[in-house]
Amino acid sequence: MSIESPALVLGPILRFVDTTRATVWVETDRECAVEVTASTGQSGMEQTWEVKGHHFAIVQLINLPSGALIDYSVTLSAAADVGEASVTVRSGGRLRTAAVDEPVTVAFGSCRRGDTYDDETLKAIGADGLAGLADRVAGQNPDQWPQLLLLLGDQVYADDPSPEIKVLLRDRRATQNDPELGDEVAEEICDFEEYTWLYRESWGVDEVSGLMASVPSCMILDDHDLRDDWNSSLDWRKTMEQKSWWRRRVIGAFSSYWIYQHLGNLSPDELAKDDLYGAIRGAANSAEREKMLADFAIRADSEPESARWSYVRDLGNTRIIMIDSRCSRDLNPDRRAMLDDVEWAWLSDRAKETSARHIVFGTSLPYLMLPALHHLEQWNEAVAQGAWGRRFAKVGEKLRLELDLEHWAAFGNSFRNMVGLVDELVDHTQPPASILWLSGDVHCSYVAEADLTDRGTERTALYQLTMSPFRNPLERPIRAVNRVAIRKPIVKFMRFLARRAGVGDVPITWQAKAGPWFDNGVMSLRLDGERASVQIDHASTGTDGAQRLTRTHEMELTP
């Protein structure tokens, strides 16, 4: 008896790569064994595991030669116990293992809608920065490829999906007849199945699939992975928790994030130590896995210390510390913090234990906002916590939600903690050559240079690099607000307002050195020995219909 051959639904997606190892993530349409074979002879195999009718595997390659360009293929073999073995082979991609002491290039950004590329959509939201990067990589010598693609949040938009996904949602809601899913979420993603549509739409298109198969990627979550303004305040959480559909949304969001994004962030060693991953692979059936993931999701949302989405990726003499600045917040108004005590201790330890010459903090939300906006958020937090009395406190809390005032500046405790950490790092006999914050979220791109006011930092470059969006441009009226946020009279006034609310000075100053820009694009950080530099590229569509990148700006990041 012959059976239909298994097929790839999504992938291969290259995730972790170092000098001798790589991991490849896939989703298939049925149970099968997935084998990844390198042109250098190494191979790895994993049996898929099922969640709600979807089949996944993350395959490891080990003992690869360092500094090598390697082709790899993906083979899917039907499970032997369901009939005659059936095999399908798809050419996977190319990967490049790291070489010791080579320069490192990290391409990064955030905020990418998965909408189509028809003329109407391209006119409405522009060319796709990732599609432009894919076009560039396809034409480059692999030695020029970035060593890492860093996706800094809003990889999918659960609360505002594409028109195509909205059609599917309306059709599904019409057949579900579920009273918990009312008009409020008629066109929003609400469960695991619907989240799978977003990921397939985002990463499965031909325009970016080759990039995802050949450039390793790491990712972190932000609000639109769940819902706009996620964990912006305690009031926000209390409101959401009363929604009949919220629990289902949380389970779908965290379960899918863990599978589609988080697992690939981990090294082979970390995967081996991950208890949930081991339990999921060893579970007897899909129902058992679904319960494990649902229990995990609810606990991760209500007890942030029970899960860690933050992680470390080391590349040569660079340490990248990816920070969960969304789920691990402490929302108690008396001690409001971007990171709770447990998460902050982890972050501080990871930064202080390394001797890397470059320390990169990946945080979806910018640490250093454009100056006037920073002071606005400082003022708002102080007022919301009662600096101008109870009546103004309610107004402040409402403005926090209405104006999205929820970045590091709006969590003053954490902002000061980060300054203190940086001060410790530079107060060393061999301080890092650079400390950099890579961020997205704000649909605005800029480069800001910082200095510690209480200490000379002439040996350490301090910069905020913000790149957003990949593809989701800001409305024009809000662009104007960002443009004036760097003007000295506006900055001076907002600083005055913050001081009137009792906000004290912090021992760090900064100013925008380049930008702001508002077009879709990609930013690239290059680290070479002691040097750091950045390139900014913006996306456009050519007369031939291809989406390409054009260099807008480049600069050295010097102390």
C-alpha positions in Angstrom: 0.0 0.0 0.0 1.4 3.4 -1.0 0.7 6.6 0.9 0.9 10.2 -0.1 4.3 11.8 0.5 4.7 14.2 3.3 5.3 17.8 2.4 6.7 21.0 4.0 4.1 23.5 5.1 6.6 26.1 6.3 10.4 26.1 6.2 13.1 25.2 6.2 14.0 28.1 8.5 17.6 28.3 9.6 17.8 29.3 13.3 20.9 28.8 15.4 24.3 28.7 13.8 27.7 28.9 15.5 31.2 27.6 14.4 30.2 23.9 14.3 26.5 23.6 14.8 23.2 24.6 13.2 19.5 24.1 13.8 16.8 23.9 11.1 13.1 24.4 11.9 10.3 22.9 9.8 6.5 22.5 9.8 5.1 19.5 7.8 1.6 18.5 6.7 1.7 15.1 8.4 3.7 12.8 10.7 7.1 12.1 9.3 10.9 11.9 10.0 12.8 15.0 9.0 16.4 14.6 8.0 18.7 17.5 7.2 21.9 16.6 5.3 24.8 18.9 4.9 27.0 18.9 1.7 29.9 18.3 4.0 28.5 14.9 5.0 26.9 15.6 8.5 23.2 14.9 9.0 20.6 15.1 11.7 17.2 13.6 12.0 14.1 14.2 14.1 10.6 12.7 14.3 7.9 15.4 14.0 5.5 16.0 16.9 2.0 17.1 16.5 0.0 20.0 18.0 -3.6 20.5 16.9 -3.0 18.8 13.5 0.3 20.7 12.8 3.6 18.8 12.8 6.9 20.3 13.8 10.5 19.4 14.1 13.8 21.3 14.8 16.8 19.3 13.5 20.3 19.8 14.7 23.5 19.5 12.7 26.7 19.1 14.7 30.4 18.7 14.0 30.2 21.1 11.0 33.5 22.7 9.7 33.9 26.2 10.9 34.0 29.2 8.5 32.5 27.0 5.8 29.7 27.6 3.2 27.5 24.5 3.3 24.5 23.5 1.2 21.9 21.4 3.0 18.8 19.4 1.9 15.7 18.4 3.8 14.3 14.9 3.4 10.8 13.9 4.7 10.1 10.2 5.3 6.7 8.9 6.1 6.4 7.0 9.4 7.2 3.3 8.7 4.2 2.0 10.7 1.6 3.7 8.5 2.4 1.8 5.3 4.9 1.7 2.6 7.6 4.3 3.2 7.3 7.5 1.1 10.0 10.0 0.8 10.1 13.6 -0.5 13.2 15.7 -0.8 13.4 19.4 -1.0 16.6 21.4 -1.5 16.9 23.3 1.8 19.3 26.2 1.5 22.8 27.3 2.2 24.3 28.1 5.6 27.6 29.6 6.6 29.2 28.5 9.8 31.0 31.2 11.9 34.7 31.6 11.8 36.7 32.5 14.9 37.4 36.2 15.2 35.7 37.1 11.9 33.7 40.4 11.7 30.0 40.1 12.6 27.1 41.7 10.8 23.6 41.7 12.3 20.7 42.8 10.2 17.7 43.8 12.4 14.4 45.5 12.6 10.8 45.0 13.7 7.1 45.5 12.9 6.3 43.6 9.8 2.9 43.0 8.3 2.4 39.8 6.4 0.2 41.4 3.7 0.4 40.5 0.1 2.6 42.2 -2.6 -0.1 43.2 -5.0 0.0 46.7 -6.5 -2.6 48.1 -4.2 -0.9 46.8 -1.0 2.5 47.9 -2.1 1.0 51.4 -2.6 -0.7 51.4 0.8 2.1 50.0 3.0 5.1 50.0 0.8 7.9 47.6 -0.1 8.9 45.0 2.5 12.3 45.5 4.1 12.8 41.7 4.5 11.9 41.1 0.9 14.5 43.7 0.0 17.1 42.0 2.2 16.2 38.7 0.6 16.7 40.2 -2.8 20.1 41.6 -1.8 21.3 38.3 -0.2 20.3 36.3 -3.3 22.6 38.4 -5.4 25.5 38.5 -2.9 28.6 36.4 -2.4 27.8 34.5 0.8 30.8 36.0 2.5 28.8 39.3 2.5 25.7 37.8 4.1 24.7 38.9 7.6 25.7 36.4 10.3 22.3 36.9 12.0 18.9 38.3 11.3 17.4 39.8 14.4 13.6 40.1 14.5 12.8 42.5 17.4 9.1 42.0 17.8 5.7 42.2 16.1 6.7 39.4 13.7 2.9 38.9 13.4 -0.1 41.2 14.0 -2.7 39.1 15.9 -4.9 42.2 16.6 -4.7 43.6 13.1 -4.1 40.8 10.5 -4.1 41.2 6.7 -7.3 41.6 4.7 -6.8 38.0 3.5 -6.6 36.6 7.0 -9.6 38.7 8.0 -11.7 36.9 5.3 -10.6 33.6 6.7 -11.5 34.7 10.3 -15.0 35.9 9.3 -15.7 32.6 7.6 -14.4 30.6 10.6 -16.4 32.7 13.0 -19.6 32.1 11.0 -19.2 28.4 11.4 -18.0 28.4 15.0 -21.1 30.1 16.5 -19.1 30.7 19.7 -20.6 33.3 22.1 -17.2 33.9 23.6 -15.9 35.3 20.3 -18.1 38.4 19.8 -17.7 41.4 17.4 -14.7 42.8 19.3 -12.5 40.0 18.0 -14.4 39.0 14.8 -11.3 40.0 12.8 -8.6 39.2 15.4 -6.6 36.1 15.9 -7.9 34.1 18.9 -6.5 30.6 19.0 -3.5 28.4 18.0 -4.9 27.4 14.6 -5.4 31.1 13.6 -1.9 31.9 14.8 -0.5 29.3 12.4 -2.1 31.2 9.5 -0.1 34.3 10.5 3.2 32.5 10.5 2.6 30.8 7.2 1.6 34.1 5.6 4.6 35.9 7.1 7.5 33.5 6.4 6.1 31.2 3.7 6.1 33.6 0.8 8.7 33.1 -2.0 9.9 36.7 -1.5 11.4 35.9 2.0 11.5 32.1 2.3 15.0 31.9 0.7 16.3 34.4 3.2 14.9 32.5 6.2 16.4 29.3 4.9 20.0 30.7 4.6 20.5 33.4 7.2 20.2 32.3 10.9 17.5 34.2 12.8 16.7 35.0 16.4 13.5 36.7 17.7 11.7 38.2 20.6 8.1 39.0 21.3 6.3 42.3 21.5 2.7 43.5 22.0 1.1 42.7 18.6 2.2 39.0 19.0 -0.7 39.1 21.6 -2.5 42.5 21.5 -1.7 46.2 21.2 -0.3 47.7 24.4 0.2 44.3 26.0 1.1 44.8 29.7 1.3 48.6 29.4 -0.2 48.9 32.8 -2.1 47.1 35.6 -5.3 48.7 34.4 -4.8 47.3 31.0 -4.3 43.8 32.3 -7.4 43.9 34.6 -9.5 45.0 31.6 -8.2 42.2 29.4 -8.6 39.5 32.0 -12.3 40.2 32.1 -12.7 39.4 28.4 -14.4 36.1 27.6 -11.9 35.4 24.8 -8.7 36.4 26.7 -7.7 33.0 28.0 -8.0 31.4 24.6 -5.9 34.2 23.1 -3.2 33.8 25.7 -3.0 30.0 25.0 -2.8 30.5 21.3 -0.3 33.3 21.5 2.2 31.7 23.9 1.9 28.1 22.5 2.5 29.3 18.9 5.3 31.7 20.0 7.0 28.9 21.8 6.9 26.6 18.8 7.4 29.1 15.9 9.8 31.6 17.5 11.3 30.6 20.9 12.6 27.1 20.2 14.8 28.3 17.4 16.4 30.9 19.7 17.9 28.2 21.8 21.3 26.5 21.2 21.4 22.7 20.9 22.7 22.6 24.5 19.8 24.7 25.7 17.3 22.6 23.8 18.7 19.5 25.5 18.1 21.1 28.9 14.6 22.5 28.2 12.2 20.5 30.3 9.1 21.5 28.3 10.7 20.7 25.0 11.7 17.2 26.3 8.2 16.6 27.6 6.6 17.7 24.3 8.7 15.4 22.2 8.1 12.5 24.6 4.3 13.0 25.0 2.1 10.1 24.0 -0.3 12.1 21.7 -1.3 15.6 20.5 -3.9 16.0 23.3 -1.3 15.6 25.9 0.9 18.1 24.2 -1.9 20.6 23.9 -2.6 20.4 27.6 1.1 20.9 28.4 1.3 24.0 26.2 -2.0 25.4 27.5 -0.9 25.0 31.1 2.5 26.5 30.3 0.9 29.5 28.5 -1.5 30.4 31.2 1.3 30.1 33.8 3.8 32.1 31.7 1.3 34.9 31.4 0.1 35.1 35.0 3.5 34.1 36.6 6.2 35.6 34.4 9.0 34.2 36.6 7.8 30.7 35.5 9.1 31.1 32.0 12.0 32.9 30.4 11.8 34.3 26.9 15.1 36.2 27.2 18.3 34.5 26.0 21.9 35.0 24.9 23.5 34.6 21.5 27.3 34.8 21.3 29.0 35.6 18.0 32.8 35.9 18.1 33.7 38.8 20.4 30.1 40.0 20.6 27.4 39.0 23.2 23.8 39.7 22.2 21.4 39.6 25.1 17.9 39.5 23.9 15.5 40.9 26.5 11.9 40.1 27.1 10.6 43.6 27.7 7.0 42.7 27.5 6.0 39.6 29.4 8.3 39.9 32.4 7.1 43.3 33.6 6.1 44.2 37.1 2.9 46.2 36.8 2.4 47.1 40.4 2.1 50.9 40.3 4.2 51.2 43.5 7.2 49.4 41.9 6.5 49.5 38.2 9.4 47.9 36.2 10.1 46.9 32.7 11.7 43.7 34.1 10.7 42.1 37.4 13.4 41.3 39.9 14.0 37.8 38.7 14.4 38.9 35.1 16.6 41.8 36.0 19.0 39.7 38.0 19.3 37.3 35.0 20.0 40.2 32.6 22.6 41.8 34.9 24.4 38.5 35.4 24.6 37.8 31.6 26.0 41.3 31.0 28.6 41.2 33.7 29.9 37.6 33.2 31.2 38.2 29.7 34.5 39.5 28.4 33.0 40.2 25.0 34.2 43.4 23.4 30.7 44.4 22.2 27.6 44.0 24.4 24.4 44.3 22.5 21.0 44.5 24.3 18.2 43.5 22.0 15.0 45.0 23.4 11.8 45.4 21.3 11.2 48.8 23.0 13.8 51.5 22.6 15.8 52.2 25.8 16.7 55.7 24.6 13.7 57.3 23.0 13.9 60.5 20.9 14.6 63.1 23.7 11.3 64.9 23.9 9.3 61.7 23.9 11.6 60.4 26.7 10.7 63.3 28.9 7.0 63.0 28.1 7.0 59.4 29.3 8.9 60.3 32.4 6.3 63.0 33.1 3.4 60.6 32.4 4.7 57.9 34.8 5.2 60.4 37.6 1.7 61.9 37.1 0.1 58.5 36.8 1.7 57.5 40.2 0.2 60.6 41.9 2.8 63.4 41.5 0.0 65.9 40.7 -2.7 64.3 42.8 -5.3 61.6 42.5 -7.4 63.3 39.8 -4.4 63.8 37.5 -3.2 60.3 38.3 -6.3 58.9 36.5 -5.7 61.2 33.6 -2.0 60.1 33.5 -3.0 56.4 33.4 -5.5 57.0 30.6 -2.9 58.9 28.6 -0.4 56.1 29.1 -2.8 53.8 27.2 -4.0 56.3 24.7 -0.6 57.5 23.6 1.4 54.3 24.0 3.6 55.7 26.7 5.1 52.4 27.8 8.8 52.4 26.8 11.8 52.2 29.2 11.4 55.9 30.1 7.9 55.1 31.4 9.4 52.5 33.7 11.7 54.7 35.6 13.0 52.0 38.0 14.2 49.9 35.1 15.6 52.9 33.2 17.8 53.8 36.2 18.8 50.1 36.7 20.1 50.0 33.1 22.1 53.1 33.6 23.6 51.6 36.7 24.5 48.4 34.9 26.2 50.3 32.1 28.1 52.3 34.6 29.4 49.0 36.2 30.4 47.6 32.8 32.4 50.7 31.8 34.0 50.9 35.2 36.4 48.1 34.4 40.0 47.8 33.6 39.0 46.5 30.2 35.6 48.1 29.5 33.7 46.9 26.3 34.5 48.7 23.1 30.7 49.3 22.7 27.4 48.9 24.5 24.5 49.1 22.1 20.8 48.9 22.4 19.0 47.5 19.3 15.3 48.1 19.2 12.1 48.6 17.1 8.5 49.1 17.9 8.1 52.8 17.3 7.8 52.7 13.5 10.6 55.2 13.3 14.3 54.7 12.8 17.2 56.6 14.3 20.7 56.5 15.7 21.3 58.1 19.1 24.7 58.6 20.8 24.8 58.5 24.6 27.2 59.5 27.4 27.3 58.8 31.1 27.3 62.2 32.7 29.0 61.0 35.9 31.8 59.2 34.2 34.0 59.6 31.1 33.2 56.8 28.6 35.8 57.7 26.1 36.7 54.0 25.7 33.2 52.7 25.2 30.8 53.7 22.5 27.2 53.9 23.8 24.4 54.0 21.1 20.7 53.4 20.7 20.0 51.9 17.2 16.3 51.8 16.4 15.0 50.2 13.2 11.2 50.0 12.6 9.4 49.1 10.5 10.3 46.3 8.3 6.9 46.9 6.8 4.2 48.9 8.6 4.8 52.6 8.0 3.7 55.2 10.5 0.8 57.6 9.8 1.9 61.0 8.6 0.6 63.1 11.5 2.5 60.9 14.0 5.7 61.3 11.9 5.5 65.0 12.5 5.5 64.4 16.3 8.7 62.3 16.0 10.4 65.0 13.8 9.9 67.7 16.4 10.9 65.4 19.3 14.6 66.1 18.6 14.2 69.9 18.4 15.9 71.7 21.3 13.0 74.0 22.4 10.5 71.0 22.5 13.1 68.9 24.4 13.7 71.7 26.8 9.9 72.2 27.5 9.2 68.5 28.0 12.2 68.2 30.3 10.8 71.1 32.3 7.4 69.4 32.5 9.0 66.2 33.8 10.9 68.1 36.4 7.7 69.8 37.5 6.3 66.4 38.2 9.3 65.6 40.4 11.3 63.6 38.0 15.0 63.8 38.8 17.9 63.8 36.4 19.4 60.5 35.3 23.2 60.2 34.8 23.0 59.7 31.1 22.5 62.1 28.2 22.0 61.4 24.5 21.1 63.0 21.2 19.9 61.7 17.8 22.9 61.6 15.4 21.0 60.3 12.4 17.3 60.1 11.5 14.5 59.9 12.2 13.4 58.0 9.1 9.9 56.5 8.6 10.2 54.3 5.5 10.2 50.5 5.6 13.7 49.1 5.8 16.5 47.2 7.5 19.4 48.3 9.7 22.7 46.5 9.8 25.2 46.5 12.7 28.8 45.6 11.8 31.3 44.7 14.5 34.9 44.2 13.5 37.5 43.9 16.2 37.1 47.0 18.3 35.1 48.9 15.7 31.4 49.2 15.3 29.5 50.7 12.4 25.9 50.8 11.2 24.2 50.9 7.8 20.6 52.0 7.2 18.8 50.7 4.1 15.2 51.5 3.0 13.0 49.4 0.8 11.4 50.4 -2.5 9.8 48.7 -5.5 11.6 48.9 -8.8 10.0 49.3 -12.3 10.4 45.5 -12.7 8.3 44.9 -9.5 11.2 43.7 -7.4 11.5 44.9 -3.9 15.0 46.2 -3.2 17.1 48.0 -0.6 18.8 51.3 -1.1 21.5 52.6 1.3 20.3 55.7 3.1 23.0 56.3 5.7 26.1 54.7 7.3 28.3 55.8 10.2 31.0 54.7 12.5 29.9 54.2 16.1 32.8 55.8 18.1 33.1 56.7 21.8 
